[in-house]
Amino acid sequence: MNDPPSESAVARAVDRLARDLLDPRPRAVINATGIVVHTNLGRSLLAPAVLDNLDTIASRYSNLEFDLDQGRRGSRYSAVEDLLCDITGAEAGLVVNNNAGAVLIALETIAKDREVIVSRGELVEIGGAFRIPDVMSKSGAFLKEVGTTNRTHLKDYAAALGERTALLLKVHQSNFAITGFTKEVSLKELVDFGGQHDVPVMEDLGSGTFVDFRRYGLPWEPTVQESVASGADIVCFSGEKLMGGPQAGILVGRRESIRRVRAHPLFRALRPCKLTLTALDDASKVLA
């Protein structure tokens, strides 16, 4: 029979266990991957100025939902929405907890129990097995695929259009590319087509960008400003990857479409907290 451990050995084991339980789980690491905004390593880094104000708001009461000028309850989104509209040129904007949430609530608001037309070449899967068809299914909308993997024409959308069509959805292929014998319908073409048939158009830009990278010798990527200027009813993208802010999903576009999303009961379940809004507000000011 083994001898029981000594008191000192038990004390050391308890000390190690206590230290392990009390150590913070998220901890600082060195990102040596070569990927600047690494989703598995905490995504974007917040600037010192953002962190300073975040510390102030986190440790004190704030005017989160209080209009100081009017002396009554206000909206937690007003300041951030104004900045988003200034940056993108949109009529209105809204913030939820992440871009998957933005896609989900927009689809459920506009297309629940009806059809959404999407090109087969845009039925993407990104990290974490996030798939457009799965999100659409959860929203209650019905997917209607058009075209082929490499080529989709405007006539394909026209052939699929019907009484149950609620939305034309364009999804940016942000993490892969199809090259060679290809064809896709531009967002502007889709918006013009939707306008002729009174069908709204939405674009999911994924990470998105505010800058035309061609000026730096890099391949073109659609900017949020271009998508908004095309006339899309809703454009959604990730706040943290694009703006160097906290994790967030941002919807911008036409005022009536954003109003409908804001009024949806699911919005309360997806709305961001004061820390997210504070960090996003400060990050937006750098771009405004």
N, C-alpha and C positions, 0 to 999 in steps of 0.2 A: 504493500500500500504506500502510495506517495505521501511525503510529508506535506502538510498544509503550507501555503505560502506565508511568508513572514508578514508582519504588519507593515513594514516598509515597502515590500513588494506590492501589497494590496493598495497602499497609499499612492504609489507611483502609477499603478494601473488606473485607479480612480481619477488621478490628476490628468492623465493622458486622455481618458474618455471625456472628462469635463471640458478640457481645452478643445477637443474635437467638436463637441456639441455646441460650444460657444463661438467657435470660429465662424466668421461670415461665410456663407456659401458662395455668393458672387464675390470674386476677388480679382484684383488687378493682375493682368498677364501682359506679356510682350507679344505684340502682333508681328511675327516675322514671316507671315504667309505671302506677302506681296499684294494682298487684297486690301485696299484702303478701308472700305466700308464692309467689314466682314460680319455677316449676320450671325455667325456662331460665336463671335467674340465681342458681342455687345453693340454691334452696329456703329452709328456715328458717335464721335466724341463731342461732348458739349464744350463750348468755348468758356473761358474763365468768367466773362461778363454774364453769361447765361447762368452759370453756377452761383455767382454772387447773389443775383436776384432770386434764384430758386431757393437759396438758403433763407433769405428774408421772408419770402411768401410761405415757405414750409413751416417756419417757426412762429408765424404771427397770423392774426386774422387778416382778411383781405376783402376787397370788393368783388369777389368772384361772381356773385349774382346780385350785386347792388349797384344802382346808378347813383353815384355821389352827387351829380349835378341836380337830379330830380328828387333825390332823397327817398327813393323807393326801389322795389325789386327790379332788377335789370336782367340782361342776358349774359351768360358766361362766354358767349361766342362773339360778341359785338366787336371787340378790339381786334381779335385775330381775323375775323371775317373781313374787316376793312383792309387789313394788310394783304390778305390773300387776293382780294379783288384788285388792289393797287398793283400787285406783282403780276397777276395773270391777265388782267383786263376783263375778268368775268363779272357778271351782274351780281352774283351771290356766291357764298362759299360756306362750307360746313366741315367740321372735324369730328371724326369718330376714332375708335381705339387703334385700328390698323386698316390697311388697304383691303384685306379680305373682308372686313366688316363693311367697308365702304361699298364694295361690289355687292355684297349680300343684301344690304338694306336698300340699295338703289334698285336692284332687280325685284325684290319683294314689293317695293313701293309701286313700281311702274308696270311690272309684268306678271304678277302672281296670277296663276291659273290661265295664263295666256302664253303665246309663243314669242321666243326671242331668236332672231336669225343671226347666225354667226358663221363665218367662213371656217371650213375644216382646217385650214392651215393656221388658224388662230386659237385652236382648242388646246391651250398650253397647260403644262404642269411646271410649277416652280418648286423651290425648296420646301421640304416638309410635306410633300405629296399634295400640295394645294393645287387642285384641278378646277378649271373653269366649269366643266360639266357638273362636277359634284356640288359646287357652290350654287349653281343654277338650280339644281334639283332641290337643295335645301331651301331655296327662296320660294319654291312653289311655281316657278316659271318652267316652261317646256322648251327644251333646246330643239332648234331646227337648223341642221347643218346644211350648208350650201357649198358648191364648188368642189374642188379636190384638194389634196394636201398641198400641191404646188401652184395651182392656178384657180383663181376665182374671179368671175366677171360680174359686172353690174347686172347682166341679164339673169344670172343665177339668183340674185336677190329678188329681181322682178318676178321670176317664176315661182319663188317660195312665198311671196307676199299673199296674205289672205285676210279674212275677216278676224281671225284670232291673233294676228300679228300685233304685238304690243311695243316691240322695241327692236332696233337694229343695233347690234353690239359689235364694236371693233376692239380687238385685244392686241396690244403691242407684243411682238415676239422679242421680249427684252433679253432673254437668256439663250437664244439660239437663232440661227439664220438658215433660210432655205435659199439656195443659189442655183443658177442655171436657168432652166426653162420654167420661169415663174411669172405670175401675174397676180396682183392684188388690187382691190378697189381702194382708192385713197379715202381718207376721212371726209375731205371736202366733197367728193363725188357722192359718198354715202349720205352726207347731210343734205345735199341738193335733192337726192332721190327721196329721202325721207320727207323732206318738205313738200314735195310734189304729191305725196300720198298721206300726209298728216300723220307720220309715224316718227316718234322721237328717236334720237341717236345718242348712244353713249360710247365713250372710249375708256378702256382700262389701260392706262399707260404704265402700270407697274411702278418701277422706280421713278421714271419720269426725269426730265431735265428742264432747267430754265435757260440754259446756255447752248447756243449753236456751236457744237464742237468742231465744225469744219474750219473755224478761224484758227484752231490750234493744230490743224493737220490731221484730225481724227475723223472717223466716219460720221455721217449725219445720223442724228437721233431726233425724233420729233420732240419739240418743246411743248410745254404746257400752254404757253402763249399762242403757239400756232394752232393747237387743238381747240382752244377757246375761240380764237379768231375764225376758225372754220365754221362756227355756228353750232357745234355739238351741244346738246341739251345738258349733258353731264360729262365731265372729265374727272376721273379719279386717279390718285397716285399716292405713293408712300411719303409721308412727311420726313421721316428720319433719314432715309437714303438721299433724298433730294435736297433737303434744306439744312442738313447737319443738326437736326433737332431731335426730339424724343420720338419714340415709336408712335405713329399716328397715321390714320387714313384720311385723306383730304378729298372732298368733293367740291368742284367749282363748276359754274355754268350758268344756265338761264335761271332767273329768279323764281319762276313758277315751279320748275322742276326741283330746285333745292328746297323750296318751301314745302313741297309735298313730302320729301324725304324727312325734313325736320319734324313734320307732323306725325310721322309714323310711330306707333307705340314701341317698336323695336329700337328706336333711336335712344331711348333712355337707357336701355341695356348696353348700348355701344358707346355712350358718350364718354369722353375723356375726363380725367380728374384735374384738379387745379394745378398740380405739378406739371402735367403734360401741357396744358394750355399756357402756363407761364413760360416754360422752356420754348414752346413753339412760337409764342409771341416774340420773345427776344431773338430767336433765330431768324424769324421773318423780317425783323427790322434791319438786319444786315443786308437783306436782298431788296428791300422796298426802296 
